[in-house]
C-alpha cells in the first residue's frame, strides 16, 4: 500500500508518516519500481499501535520504547501519565474557575480584566497583608466575584484577613449565602466554623434563615456560633442552645450575654428564666454549672429568676450560694 493510501486509511498524514520514518518508529517494508514507499499490513498495524499509544499521552520516544523494548514495563509509565493528567486537569480547572470569575465581573475592557486578575492573584497570595488589602479593595476598588471571596474566607486562617473577607462579603449582600451554606456541611470543622461566622455577619433575612437551620447542625461549634448570632438578632429560637452553652461551659459568658439581650423583650424574659430554672431542677447539675446558671440569671428580669436566685443563695456549695447572694444584692439595689 502506498503512503497516500495509508494516510487515508489510518488518518495519519503523509507528512507525519515520513516523520515517523525519520525517527525509526515505522519504516515501509519496501519500495515500488518507481521508488515510492510501500507499506505492508504489518506496517499499517504498527502505525495503528503508535496512534493508540499516542492517544494516551505518550511521547514518541516512549511509544518507541513501548513497541521495541521487550523489557519495557508499562505500569510505571501509566502511573506517571495518570499523575500528569490529574495535574493538567487541576491546572485547567483552576484556569476555568479564574475565567468564570473574571467573566462574572463583567469587564468593560482589558484594563478591567487585568485589574480582576491582579485582585484574584492577591487573594491567593502567601502574604497575609496582601490578602487583607485585596479583601478591602474588593469593596473600595475593583469588585471581586463573590465566589472568589467565599472561597478565600472559607480557607483563610489568619484572623485579621478573615475579618476583612467577612466584611467584604457582608457588603456584597446575599449573593454568597448559597455558597456559604454549602460550607456548613463541609467535612472540615474549620471550614464549617468559617462559614457560620461569615453568615453571621450578613444582616439580612436569608442569613437569619440559614442561622436558624444551623441550630440543628451536626457540629456543636456551628450550633453555638449560630445561636450567638441569632441571640444578637433577637431570635427566640436560639434560647435552648444558648442555655446548653451556659450549662456545658461553651462560650458561656457570651451565651449569657445573648440571653440577657433576648430577655430585654418581656415576652422572652420569662421563657428564658423558666428554661434556666428547669435546668437547675434536673437534679444532676454540678456546682460549677449551677454557678454559671446563677450568673446567667443575673440579668434576666422577673420573679421567676429572683426566686431561683433565692433558692441558689441557700445552695450547699458555698461558691454557688455566695454568687447568688451577691447577684440578689445587686438586683435589690437597682
C-alpha positions as CSV (number, residue, x, y, z in Angstrom):
1,X,0.0,0.0,0.0
2,X,1.4,3.4,-0.9
3,X,1.8,6.3,1.5
4,X,-1.3,8.2,0.3
5,X,-3.5,5.1,0.8
6,X,-2.0,4.5,4.2
7,X,-2.7,8.2,5.1
8,X,-6.3,7.9,4.1
9,X,-6.9,4.6,5.9
10,X,-5.1,5.5,9.1
11,X,-5.9,9.2,9.4
12,X,-2.2,9.9,9.8
13,X,-0.9,12.5,7.4
14,X,1.8,11.6,4.8
15,X,4.0,14.2,6.4
16,X,3.6,12.6,9.9
17,X,4.3,9.1,8.3
18,X,7.6,10.5,6.9
19,X,8.4,11.9,10.4
20,X,7.7,8.5,12.0
21,X,10.1,7.0,9.4
22,X,12.8,9.6,10.2
23,X,12.6,8.6,13.9
24,X,12.7,4.9,13.1
25,X,9.2,4.3,14.5
26,X,7.9,2.7,11.4
27,X,9.7,2.0,8.1
28,X,8.0,1.0,4.9
29,X,8.7,-2.7,4.1
30,X,9.6,-1.9,0.6
31,X,9.6,0.4,-2.4
32,X,7.9,0.3,-5.8
33,X,9.9,0.2,-9.0
34,X,9.3,3.9,-9.1
35,X,10.8,4.3,-5.6
36,X,7.6,5.0,-3.8
37,X,7.2,3.8,-0.2
38,X,5.2,0.7,0.1
39,X,3.7,-0.4,3.4
40,X,2.7,-3.9,4.4
41,X,-0.2,-4.9,6.5
42,X,2.2,-5.3,9.4
43,X,3.5,-1.7,8.9
44,X,-0.1,-0.5,9.0
45,X,-0.8,-2.4,12.2
46,X,2.3,-0.8,13.8
47,X,1.0,2.7,12.7
48,X,-2.3,2.0,14.5
49,X,-0.4,0.8,17.6
50,X,1.6,4.1,17.5
51,X,-1.6,6.2,17.3
52,X,-3.2,4.2,20.1
53,X,-0.3,4.8,22.5
54,X,-0.1,8.5,21.5
55,X,-3.8,8.8,22.4
56,X,-2.8,8.0,26.0
57,X,-0.4,11.0,26.0
58,X,2.8,9.0,25.5
59,X,5.7,10.9,23.8
60,X,7.0,9.4,20.6
61,X,10.1,8.4,22.5
62,X,8.0,6.4,25.0
63,X,6.0,5.0,22.1
64,X,9.2,3.6,20.5
65,X,10.3,2.1,23.9
66,X,6.9,0.5,24.4
67,X,6.9,-1.1,21.0
68,X,10.6,-2.1,20.6
69,X,11.9,-2.7,24.2
70,X,11.0,-6.3,25.2
71,X,11.7,-5.4,28.9
72,X,9.5,-2.4,28.9
73,X,7.1,-2.4,31.8
74,X,4.1,-0.1,31.2
75,X,2.7,0.1,34.8
76,X,5.1,2.8,36.0
77,X,4.7,4.9,32.8
78,X,0.9,4.6,33.1
79,X,1.1,5.8,36.7
80,X,3.1,8.8,35.5
81,X,0.5,9.5,32.8
82,X,-2.3,9.4,35.4
83,X,-0.4,11.8,37.6
84,X,0.3,14.2,34.7
85,X,-3.3,14.0,33.6
86,X,-4.6,14.9,37.1
87,X,-2.1,17.8,37.3
88,X,-3.2,19.0,33.9
89,X,-6.9,18.7,34.8
90,X,-6.3,20.6,38.1
91,X,-4.5,23.4,36.2
92,X,-7.2,23.6,33.6
93,X,-9.9,23.6,36.3
94,X,-8.1,26.4,38.0
95,X,-7.9,28.4,34.8
96,X,-11.6,27.8,34.1
97,X,-12.5,29.0,37.5
98,X,-10.5,32.1,37.1
99,X,-12.0,32.8,33.7
100,X,-15.5,32.3,35.0
101,X,-14.8,34.8,37.9
102,X,-13.4,37.4,35.5
103,X,-16.5,36.9,33.3
104,X,-18.8,37.3,36.3
105,X,-17.2,40.7,37.0
106,X,-18.5,41.8,33.5
107,X,-15.3,43.6,32.5
108,X,-15.9,46.6,30.2
109,X,-12.3,46.5,28.8
110,X,-9.0,44.8,29.1
111,X,-8.0,47.2,31.9
112,X,-10.8,45.7,34.0
113,X,-9.7,42.2,33.1
114,X,-6.1,43.0,34.2
115,X,-7.4,44.5,37.5
116,X,-9.5,41.5,38.2
117,X,-6.6,39.2,37.5
118,X,-4.4,41.2,39.9
119,X,-7.1,41.0,42.6
120,X,-7.6,37.3,42.3
121,X,-3.9,36.7,42.5
122,X,-3.7,38.9,45.6
123,X,-6.5,36.9,47.3
124,X,-4.3,33.8,46.7
125,X,-1.1,35.4,47.9
126,X,1.1,33.8,50.5
127,X,1.3,37.2,52.2
128,X,-1.5,37.9,54.8
129,X,-1.1,41.6,54.3
130,X,-1.6,41.3,50.5
131,X,-4.7,39.1,51.1
132,X,-6.1,41.6,53.5
133,X,-5.5,44.5,51.2
134,X,-7.2,42.6,48.4
135,X,-10.2,41.9,50.6
136,X,-10.6,45.6,51.4
137,X,-10.1,46.7,47.8
138,X,-12.8,44.2,46.7
139,X,-15.2,46.7,48.2
140,X,-13.4,50.0,47.9
141,X,-11.9,49.4,44.5
142,X,-12.2,46.6,42.0
143,X,-15.2,44.5,42.8
144,X,-14.3,40.8,43.4
145,X,-16.5,38.0,42.3
146,X,-18.5,36.7,45.3
147,X,-17.4,33.1,44.6
148,X,-13.8,34.2,45.0
149,X,-14.5,35.9,48.3
150,X,-16.3,32.9,49.6
151,X,-13.5,30.5,48.6
152,X,-11.0,32.9,50.2
153,X,-12.9,33.3,53.5
154,X,-13.5,29.5,53.9
155,X,-9.8,28.8,53.5
156,X,-8.4,31.8,55.5
157,X,-6.6,31.0,58.7
158,X,-5.3,34.5,59.6
159,X,-8.0,36.2,61.8
160,X,-7.3,39.7,60.5
161,X,-7.6,38.6,56.9
162,X,-10.7,36.6,57.7
163,X,-12.3,39.6,59.3
164,X,-11.7,41.7,56.2
165,X,-13.0,39.0,53.9
166,X,-16.2,38.6,56.0
167,X,-16.7,42.3,55.9
168,X,-16.3,42.3,52.1
169,X,-18.8,39.5,51.8
170,X,-21.3,41.3,54.0
171,X,-21.0,44.4,51.8
172,X,-21.8,42.2,48.7
173,X,-25.3,41.4,50.1
174,X,-26.8,37.9,50.0
175,X,-25.1,36.7,46.8
176,X,-22.6,34.5,48.6
177,X,-25.1,32.9,51.1
178,X,-25.8,29.8,49.0
179,X,-22.0,29.0,48.7
180,X,-21.5,29.7,52.5
181,X,-24.4,27.3,53.2
182,X,-22.5,24.6,51.4
183,X,-19.6,25.3,53.7
184,X,-21.8,24.5,56.7
185,X,-21.7,20.8,55.5
186,X,-18.0,20.7,54.8
187,X,-16.1,17.6,56.2
188,X,-13.6,20.1,57.6
189,X,-14.5,21.6,61.0
190,X,-12.6,24.8,60.4
191,X,-14.5,25.4,57.1
192,X,-17.8,24.9,58.9
193,X,-16.8,27.4,61.5
194,X,-15.7,30.0,59.0
195,X,-18.9,29.5,57.0
196,X,-21.2,30.2,60.0
197,X,-19.1,33.1,61.2
198,X,-19.4,34.6,57.7
199,X,-23.1,34.1,57.5
200,X,-23.5,35.7,61.0
201,X,-22.1,39.0,59.6
202,X,-24.6,39.3,56.7
203,X,-27.5,41.3,58.1
204,X,-30.5,40.1,56.2
205,X,-33.4,37.7,56.5
206,X,-32.0,35.0,54.3
207,X,-28.9,34.9,56.5
208,X,-31.1,34.6,59.6
209,X,-32.9,31.6,58.0
210,X,-29.6,29.9,57.4
211,X,-28.6,30.6,61.0
212,X,-31.8,29.1,62.3
213,X,-31.2,26.0,60.2
214,X,-27.6,25.8,61.6
215,X,-29.1,25.4,65.1
216,X,-29.6,21.7,64.2
217,X,-26.2,21.3,62.5
218,X,-24.2,18.2,63.4
219,X,-21.3,20.4,64.5
220,X,-21.7,21.7,68.1
221,X,-19.4,24.7,67.3
222,X,-21.6,25.7,64.4
223,X,-24.7,25.5,66.5
224,X,-23.0,27.7,69.1
225,X,-22.0,30.4,66.7
226,X,-25.4,30.4,65.1
227,X,-27.1,30.7,68.5
228,X,-24.9,33.7,69.5
229,X,-25.7,35.4,66.2
230,X,-29.4,34.8,66.5
231,X,-29.4,36.0,70.0
232,X,-28.0,39.3,68.9
233,X,-30.8,39.5,66.3
234,X,-33.5,38.9,68.9
235,X,-34.4,35.4,67.6
236,X,-36.0,33.3,70.3
237,X,-35.2,30.0,68.6
238,X,-31.6,30.4,69.9
239,X,-32.7,30.2,73.6
240,X,-32.4,26.4,74.2
241,X,-28.9,26.3,72.5
242,X,-27.7,29.3,74.5
243,X,-28.8,27.7,77.7
244,X,-27.0,24.5,76.7
245,X,-23.9,26.5,76.2
246,X,-24.1,28.0,79.7
247,X,-24.6,24.6,81.2
248,X,-21.8,22.9,79.2
249,X,-19.4,25.9,79.6
250,X,-19.1,26.5,75.9
251,X,-18.6,30.3,75.4
252,X,-20.9,30.5,78.4
253,X,-20.2,34.2,79.1
254,X,-21.1,35.1,75.5
255,X,-24.2,32.9,75.7
256,X,-25.3,34.5,79.0
257,X,-24.9,38.0,77.4
258,X,-27.0,36.8,74.4
259,X,-29.7,35.6,76.8
260,X,-29.6,38.9,78.6
261,X,-30.1,40.7,75.3
262,X,-33.1,38.5,74.4
263,X,-34.6,39.0,77.9
264,X,-34.9,42.7,77.2
265,X,-38.1,41.6,75.4
266,X,-40.6,41.0,78.2
267,X,-42.3,38.3,76.2
268,X,-39.0,36.3,76.2
269,X,-37.7,37.1,79.7
270,X,-40.0,34.6,81.5
271,X,-39.3,31.9,78.8
272,X,-35.6,32.3,79.4
273,X,-35.9,32.3,83.2
274,X,-38.1,29.1,83.0
275,X,-35.5,27.4,80.8
276,X,-32.7,28.2,83.1
277,X,-34.7,27.1,86.2
278,X,-35.7,23.8,84.5
279,X,-32.0,23.0,84.0
280,X,-31.3,23.8,87.7
281,X,-34.1,21.4,88.8
282,X,-32.7,18.5,86.7
283,X,-31.0,17.2,89.9
284,X,-27.8,16.2,88.1
285,X,-26.3,19.7,87.8
286,X,-22.7,20.1,89.2
287,X,-21.8,23.0,91.3
288,X,-19.8,24.8,88.6
289,X,-22.8,24.5,86.3
290,X,-25.2,25.9,89.0
291,X,-22.8,28.8,89.5
292,X,-22.9,29.6,85.7
293,X,-26.7,29.3,85.7
294,X,-26.8,31.7,88.6
295,X,-24.7,34.2,86.7
296,X,-26.8,33.8,83.7
297,X,-30.0,34.6,85.8
298,X,-28.4,37.8,87.0
299,X,-29.6,39.9,84.0
300,X,-32.9,38.1,83.4
301,X,-35.7,40.2,84.9
302,X,-38.8,38.8,86.6
303,X,-40.0,36.9,89.6
304,X,-39.0,33.5,88.2
305,X,-35.3,34.4,88.1
306,X,-35.4,36.1,91.5
307,X,-36.9,33.0,93.2
308,X,-34.4,30.8,91.5
309,X,-31.6,33.0,92.8
310,X,-33.1,33.0,96.3
311,X,-33.0,29.2,96.2
312,X,-29.4,29.2,95.0
313,X,-28.4,31.5,97.8
314,X,-29.0,28.5,100.1
315,X,-27.1,26.1,97.9
316,X,-24.9,23.5,99.6
317,X,-21.9,24.7,97.6
318,X,-20.6,27.9,99.2
319,X,-19.3,29.4,96.0
320,X,-22.8,29.0,94.4
321,X,-24.5,30.4,97.4
322,X,-22.2,33.5,97.6
323,X,-22.6,34.1,93.8
324,X,-26.4,34.0,94.1
325,X,-26.5,36.2,97.2
326,X,-24.3,38.8,95.6
327,X,-26.5,38.9,92.5
328,X,-29.6,39.3,94.6
329,X,-27.9,42.2,96.4
330,X,-27.2,43.9,93.1
331,X,-30.8,43.3,91.9
332,X,-32.2,44.8,95.1
333,X,-30.0,47.8,94.7
334,X,-31.4,48.6,91.2
